[in-house]
Amino acid sequence: MCVAGSSVADVLRSVREATGQSLRSAAKELGVDPSYLSRVETGERQPSADLCQRAGSLYEIDGDSLALSAGDIPADIVEILRRHPELLVEIRMRYGQSR
C-alpha cells in the first residue's frame, strides 16, 4: 500500500479494513485501547511513534512512512539534518519547495 501523501488516519483505517480486522481486534494486537485507535483512525488524535512502528510491523508497512504521514520525522533524519543543515536547501531545490 502506498503511504506517501496519505494521512496516517486514512492509511491505518484502510489497511485494517483491507485485512478484515475489526477495530477491537486491531487495537488488541497493537496493544492500545480501541477508543484510542478509533480516534487515531478518524484523525482526532495523532498516533505515537511507537504505535506507527507496531502498526508498520503488523500490517507490513514501513513504520517511518506511517510516522511521516502523521507529521513525525524519524529521529535519525532529524539528527542528520542537524549535522547537515545545508541539506534543507538541497531538498527544497530538488523537490520544488522554496522559502
Secondary structure, DSSP 8 states (H G I E B T S, - for coil): ---TTS-HHHHHHHHHHHTT--HHHHHHHHTS-HHHHHHHHTTSS---HHHHHHHHHHHT--HHHHHHHTT---HHHHHHHHH-THHHHHHHHHHT---
